Amino acid sequence: MDIQNLINENLIIMNLESDNKEEAFKEIIDVLAEESKISSKDVFFETILSREEEGPTGLGRGIAIPHGKSKVVSELTLSFARSRDGIEYNSIDQKPVQLFFMVADYEGFSPDYLKMVSKLVSKMRDDKNRKALLKAESKTEVLEIIYKLF
Protein backbone atom coordinates (compact mmCIF):
# COMPACT_ATOMS: atom_id res chain seq x y z
CA MET A 1 0.00 0.00 0.00
CA ASP A 2 1.58 3.25 -1.16
CA ILE A 3 0.04 5.93 1.07
CA GLN A 4 1.24 8.68 -1.26
CA ASN A 5 -1.22 7.42 -3.89
CA LEU A 6 -4.12 7.40 -1.42
CA ILE A 7 -4.10 10.94 -0.01
CA ASN A 8 -3.06 14.34 -1.32
CA GLU A 9 -3.41 17.99 -0.24
CA ASN A 10 -6.82 18.26 -1.91
CA LEU A 11 -8.13 15.55 0.44
CA ILE A 12 -7.18 17.50 3.57
CA ILE A 13 -9.36 19.97 5.46
CA MET A 14 -7.34 21.99 7.95
CA ASN A 15 -10.32 23.57 9.74
CA LEU A 16 -13.70 21.89 9.57
CA GLU A 17 -16.54 24.39 9.66
CA SER A 18 -19.08 21.83 10.88
CA ASP A 19 -20.19 21.65 14.47
CA ASN A 20 -21.78 18.18 14.45
CA LYS A 21 -20.76 14.71 13.31
CA GLU A 22 -23.12 14.36 10.35
CA GLU A 23 -22.21 17.76 8.92
CA ALA A 24 -18.51 16.96 9.37
CA PHE A 25 -19.05 13.75 7.38
CA LYS A 26 -20.74 15.75 4.61
CA GLU A 27 -17.93 18.30 4.55
CA ILE A 28 -15.31 15.56 4.18
CA ILE A 29 -17.42 13.70 1.60
CA ASP A 30 -17.64 16.93 -0.43
CA VAL A 31 -13.84 16.85 -0.75
CA LEU A 32 -13.94 13.21 -1.87
CA ALA A 33 -16.49 14.13 -4.54
CA GLU A 34 -14.50 17.16 -5.71
CA GLU A 35 -11.50 14.87 -6.24
CA SER A 36 -13.70 12.37 -8.14
CA LYS A 37 -13.07 9.66 -5.56
CA ILE A 38 -16.82 9.03 -5.18
CA SER A 39 -19.63 9.34 -7.71
CA SER A 40 -22.48 10.00 -5.24
CA LYS A 41 -22.18 12.04 -2.08
CA ASP A 42 -25.59 10.89 -0.83
CA VAL A 43 -24.87 7.20 -1.28
CA PHE A 44 -21.48 7.42 0.42
CA PHE A 45 -22.94 9.50 3.26
CA GLU A 46 -25.48 6.71 3.86
CA THR A 47 -22.62 4.18 3.75
CA ILE A 48 -20.74 6.07 6.46
CA LEU A 49 -23.88 6.47 8.61
CA SER A 50 -24.67 2.78 8.25
CA ARG A 51 -21.15 1.87 9.39
CA GLU A 52 -21.52 4.19 12.39
CA GLU A 53 -24.69 2.33 13.41
CA GLU A 54 -22.65 -0.88 13.65
CA GLY A 55 -20.44 0.83 16.21
CA PRO A 56 -19.03 4.32 16.54
CA THR A 57 -15.68 4.94 14.90
CA GLY A 58 -14.59 7.47 17.51
CA LEU A 59 -11.50 5.92 19.08
CA GLY A 60 -11.21 8.36 21.94
CA ARG A 61 -8.49 10.94 22.55
CA GLY A 62 -10.05 13.20 19.93
CA ILE A 63 -9.69 10.77 17.01
CA ALA A 64 -12.26 9.22 14.66
CA ILE A 65 -11.82 6.95 11.66
CA PRO A 66 -15.15 6.84 9.83
CA HIS A 67 -14.90 4.36 6.98
CA GLY A 68 -16.96 2.53 4.45
CA LYS A 69 -17.05 0.47 1.28
CA SER A 70 -19.39 1.39 -1.53
CA LYS A 71 -19.98 0.90 -5.24
CA VAL A 72 -19.76 4.71 -5.61
CA VAL A 73 -16.08 4.75 -4.57
CA SER A 74 -13.60 4.70 -7.44
CA GLU A 75 -10.50 3.63 -5.49
CA LEU A 76 -9.17 3.25 -1.96
CA THR A 77 -8.78 6.79 -0.63
CA LEU A 78 -7.87 8.46 2.65
CA SER A 79 -8.99 11.96 3.58
CA PHE A 80 -8.09 13.94 6.69
CA ALA A 81 -9.91 16.73 8.47
CA ARG A 82 -9.27 18.67 11.66
CA SER A 83 -11.67 20.51 13.92
CA ARG A 84 -10.05 23.10 16.17
CA ASP A 85 -12.89 23.06 18.72
CA GLY A 86 -13.78 19.39 18.46
CA ILE A 87 -17.10 17.81 17.53
CA GLU A 88 -19.32 15.64 19.72
CA TYR A 89 -19.04 12.15 18.31
CA ASN A 90 -20.17 9.51 20.81
CA SER A 91 -16.57 8.34 21.07
CA ILE A 92 -15.42 5.62 23.41
CA ASP A 93 -14.24 8.23 25.94
CA GLN A 94 -17.20 10.56 25.25
CA LYS A 95 -14.82 13.41 24.36
CA PRO A 96 -15.10 15.57 21.21
CA VAL A 97 -13.22 14.59 18.06
CA GLN A 98 -10.65 16.90 16.52
CA LEU A 99 -8.93 14.58 14.04
CA PHE A 100 -10.91 12.74 11.37
CA PHE A 101 -9.49 10.14 9.00
CA MET A 102 -12.14 9.06 6.49
CA VAL A 103 -11.34 5.89 4.57
CA ALA A 104 -13.34 5.18 1.42
CA ASP A 105 -13.06 2.00 -0.61
CA TYR A 106 -14.94 0.22 -3.36
CA GLU A 107 -17.09 -2.79 -2.57
CA GLY A 108 -15.50 -6.20 -2.49
CA PHE A 109 -12.40 -7.64 -0.92
CA SER A 110 -9.58 -5.19 -0.46
CA PRO A 111 -6.82 -6.12 2.00
CA ASP A 112 -5.35 -2.61 1.84
CA TYR A 113 -8.60 -1.18 3.25
CA LEU A 114 -8.28 -3.26 6.41
CA LYS A 115 -4.54 -2.57 6.62
CA MET A 116 -5.12 1.18 6.40
CA VAL A 117 -7.81 1.27 9.08
CA SER A 118 -5.76 -0.98 11.36
CA LYS A 119 -2.58 1.07 10.84
CA LEU A 120 -4.40 4.33 11.59
CA VAL A 121 -5.88 2.90 14.78
CA SER A 122 -2.46 1.69 15.87
CA LYS A 123 -0.50 4.84 15.00
CA MET A 124 -3.05 7.27 16.44
CA ARG A 125 -2.76 5.66 19.86
CA ASP A 126 0.62 7.39 20.07
CA ASP A 127 0.13 10.87 21.58
CA LYS A 128 3.16 12.14 19.66
CA ASN A 129 1.38 11.52 16.33
CA ARG A 130 -1.89 13.02 17.53
CA LYS A 131 -0.19 16.15 18.87
CA ALA A 132 1.82 16.60 15.67
CA LEU A 133 -1.37 16.60 13.59
CA LEU A 134 -3.05 19.05 15.96
CA LYS A 135 -0.07 21.44 15.67
CA ALA A 136 0.44 21.12 11.90
CA GLU A 137 0.17 24.49 10.20
CA SER A 138 -0.20 23.43 6.57
CA LYS A 139 -1.56 20.67 4.39
CA THR A 140 2.00 19.84 3.37
CA GLU A 141 2.96 19.33 7.00
CA VAL A 142 -0.10 17.12 7.57
CA LEU A 143 0.87 15.00 4.55
CA GLU A 144 4.43 14.60 5.80
CA ILE A 145 3.14 13.40 9.18
CA ILE A 146 0.68 10.95 7.61
CA TYR A 147 3.32 9.61 5.21
CA LYS A 148 5.59 8.88 8.19
CA LEU A 149 2.79 6.92 9.88
CA PHE A 150 2.82 4.44 7.02
C-alpha positions as CSV (number, residue, x, y, z in Angstrom):
1,M,0.0,0.0,0.0
2,D,1.6,3.2,-1.2
3,I,0.0,5.9,1.1
4,Q,1.2,8.7,-1.3
5,N,-1.2,7.4,-3.9
6,L,-4.1,7.4,-1.4
7,I,-4.1,10.9,0.0
8,N,-3.1,14.3,-1.3
9,E,-3.4,18.0,-0.2
10,N,-6.8,18.3,-1.9
11,L,-8.1,15.5,0.4
12,I,-7.2,17.5,3.6
13,I,-9.4,20.0,5.5
14,M,-7.3,22.0,8.0
15,N,-10.3,23.6,9.7
16,L,-13.7,21.9,9.6
17,E,-16.5,24.4,9.7
18,S,-19.1,21.8,10.9
19,D,-20.2,21.6,14.5
20,N,-21.8,18.2,14.4
21,K,-20.8,14.7,13.3
22,E,-23.1,14.4,10.4
23,E,-22.2,17.8,8.9
24,A,-18.5,17.0,9.4
25,F,-19.1,13.8,7.4
26,K,-20.7,15.8,4.6
27,E,-17.9,18.3,4.6
28,I,-15.3,15.6,4.2
29,I,-17.4,13.7,1.6
30,D,-17.6,16.9,-0.4
31,V,-13.8,16.8,-0.7
32,L,-13.9,13.2,-1.9
33,A,-16.5,14.1,-4.5
34,E,-14.5,17.2,-5.7
35,E,-11.5,14.9,-6.2
36,S,-13.7,12.4,-8.1
37,K,-13.1,9.7,-5.6
38,I,-16.8,9.0,-5.2
39,S,-19.6,9.3,-7.7
40,S,-22.5,10.0,-5.2
41,K,-22.2,12.0,-2.1
42,D,-25.6,10.9,-0.8
43,V,-24.9,7.2,-1.3
44,F,-21.5,7.4,0.4
45,F,-22.9,9.5,3.3
46,E,-25.5,6.7,3.9
47,T,-22.6,4.2,3.8
48,I,-20.7,6.1,6.5
49,L,-23.9,6.5,8.6
50,S,-24.7,2.8,8.2
51,R,-21.2,1.9,9.4
52,E,-21.5,4.2,12.4
53,E,-24.7,2.3,13.4
54,E,-22.6,-0.9,13.6
55,G,-20.4,0.8,16.2
56,P,-19.0,4.3,16.5
57,T,-15.7,4.9,14.9
58,G,-14.6,7.5,17.5
59,L,-11.5,5.9,19.1
60,G,-11.2,8.4,21.9
61,R,-8.5,10.9,22.6
62,G,-10.1,13.2,19.9
63,I,-9.7,10.8,17.0
64,A,-12.3,9.2,14.7
65,I,-11.8,7.0,11.7
66,P,-15.2,6.8,9.8
67,H,-14.9,4.4,7.0
68,G,-17.0,2.5,4.4
69,K,-17.0,0.5,1.3
70,S,-19.4,1.4,-1.5
71,K,-20.0,0.9,-5.2
72,V,-19.8,4.7,-5.6
73,V,-16.1,4.8,-4.6
74,S,-13.6,4.7,-7.4
75,E,-10.5,3.6,-5.5
76,L,-9.2,3.2,-2.0
77,T,-8.8,6.8,-0.6
78,L,-7.9,8.5,2.6
79,S,-9.0,12.0,3.6
80,F,-8.1,13.9,6.7
81,A,-9.9,16.7,8.5
82,R,-9.3,18.7,11.7
83,S,-11.7,20.5,13.9
84,R,-10.0,23.1,16.2
85,D,-12.9,23.1,18.7
86,G,-13.8,19.4,18.5
87,I,-17.1,17.8,17.5
88,E,-19.3,15.6,19.7
89,Y,-19.0,12.1,18.3
90,N,-20.2,9.5,20.8
91,S,-16.6,8.3,21.1
92,I,-15.4,5.6,23.4
93,D,-14.2,8.2,25.9
94,Q,-17.2,10.6,25.3
95,K,-14.8,13.4,24.4
96,P,-15.1,15.6,21.2
97,V,-13.2,14.6,18.1
98,Q,-10.7,16.9,16.5
99,L,-8.9,14.6,14.0
100,F,-10.9,12.7,11.4
101,F,-9.5,10.1,9.0
102,M,-12.1,9.1,6.5
103,V,-11.3,5.9,4.6
104,A,-13.3,5.2,1.4
105,D,-13.1,2.0,-0.6
106,Y,-14.9,0.2,-3.4
107,E,-17.1,-2.8,-2.6
108,G,-15.5,-6.2,-2.5
109,F,-12.4,-7.6,-0.9
110,S,-9.6,-5.2,-0.5
111,P,-6.8,-6.1,2.0
112,D,-5.4,-2.6,1.8
113,Y,-8.6,-1.2,3.3
114,L,-8.3,-3.3,6.4
115,K,-4.5,-2.6,6.6
116,M,-5.1,1.2,6.4
117,V,-7.8,1.3,9.1
118,S,-5.8,-1.0,11.4
119,K,-2.6,1.1,10.8
120,L,-4.4,4.3,11.6
121,V,-5.9,2.9,14.8
122,S,-2.5,1.7,15.9
123,K,-0.5,4.8,15.0
124,M,-3.0,7.3,16.4
125,R,-2.8,5.7,19.9
126,D,0.6,7.4,20.1
127,D,0.1,10.9,21.6
128,K,3.2,12.1,19.7
129,N,1.4,11.5,16.3
130,R,-1.9,13.0,17.5
131,K,-0.2,16.2,18.9
132,A,1.8,16.6,15.7
133,L,-1.4,16.6,13.6
134,L,-3.0,19.1,16.0
135,K,-0.1,21.4,15.7
136,A,0.4,21.1,11.9
137,E,0.2,24.5,10.2
138,S,-0.2,23.4,6.6
139,K,-1.6,20.7,4.4
140,T,2.0,19.8,3.4
141,E,3.0,19.3,7.0
142,V,-0.1,17.1,7.6
143,L,0.9,15.0,4.5
144,E,4.4,14.6,5.8
145,I,3.1,13.4,9.2
146,I,0.7,11.0,7.6
147,Y,3.3,9.6,5.2
148,K,5.6,8.9,8.2
149,L,2.8,6.9,9.9
150,F,2.8,4.4,7.0
